[in-house]
Amino acid sequence: MPNKDQIREFIVSNFLFGEADKLTDTTSFLDAGIIDSTGILEIVSFLEEQFGITVEDDELLPENLDSVEAVAGYLEKKAEGGSQKSE
């Protein structure tokens, strides 16, 4: 399953309780009230377990973790060996 589909499935199952129509690839998790700071930690745990990565503290940024598209892009960069730290 492509990363976006896995991410979307996780968000819908754990935060939207099956209401997938409320989520697009670019929906801001925070702005839409889908998740809060605790939800971010749940997403980080999911990413680390599912994709075998380590999310560093300085990578906990909205541009990395605030939408399906952002998380998929973050995972792609991590897979390439890059870091998504703020400059």
C-alpha positions in Angstrom: 0.0 0.0 0.0 1.5 3.4 -0.9 2.5 5.6 2.0 -0.3 8.2 1.5 -2.9 5.4 1.7 -1.4 4.0 4.9 -1.2 7.4 6.5 -4.8 8.3 5.5 -6.0 5.0 6.8 -4.3 5.5 10.1 -5.7 9.1 10.5 -9.2 8.0 9.5 -9.2 5.0 11.8 -7.7 6.7 14.9 -8.9 10.3 14.7 -11.9 10.5 12.4 -13.4 7.2 13.4 -14.1 6.1 9.8 -15.3 9.4 8.4 -12.9 9.5 5.5 -14.8 12.2 3.6 -13.4 14.8 6.1 -9.9 14.3 5.0 -8.0 15.2 1.8 -4.3 14.9 1.2 -3.8 18.6 2.0 -6.2 18.9 5.0 -4.2 20.4 7.9 -4.6 18.0 10.8 -4.2 20.9 13.3 -6.3 23.6 11.6 -9.1 21.1 11.0 -9.0 20.0 14.6 -8.3 16.4 13.6 -5.4 16.0 16.0 -3.8 17.9 18.9 -0.3 17.6 20.4 -1.0 14.2 21.8 -2.2 13.1 18.3 1.1 14.2 16.9 2.8 11.8 19.3 0.5 9.0 18.1 1.4 9.8 14.5 5.1 9.8 15.3 4.8 6.4 17.0 2.9 5.0 14.0 5.5 6.3 11.6 8.4 4.9 13.6 6.7 1.5 14.0 5.2 1.2 10.5 8.1 2.6 8.5 11.1 1.9 10.7 12.3 5.5 11.0 13.2 7.7 13.9 11.5 11.0 14.1 14.0 13.4 15.7 12.7 16.1 18.1 13.7 18.9 15.7 11.7 17.2 12.9 8.4 17.6 14.9 7.3 20.5 12.6 4.0 21.2 11.0 5.6 21.1 7.5 6.5 17.5 8.2 3.5 16.2 10.1 0.4 18.3 9.5 -1.3 16.6 6.5 -1.3 13.4 4.6 0.8 15.0 1.9 3.3 16.5 4.3 3.8 13.2 6.1 4.2 11.3 2.8 6.8 13.9 1.7 8.6 13.6 5.0 8.7 9.8 4.7 10.1 10.1 1.2 12.9 12.4 2.4 13.7 10.1 5.3 13.8 7.1 3.0 16.3 9.0 0.8 18.5 9.4 3.9 17.8 13.1 4.2 16.8 15.0 7.3 13.7 17.2 7.5 15.2 19.6 10.1 14.3 23.2 10.1 17.1 25.4 8.7 
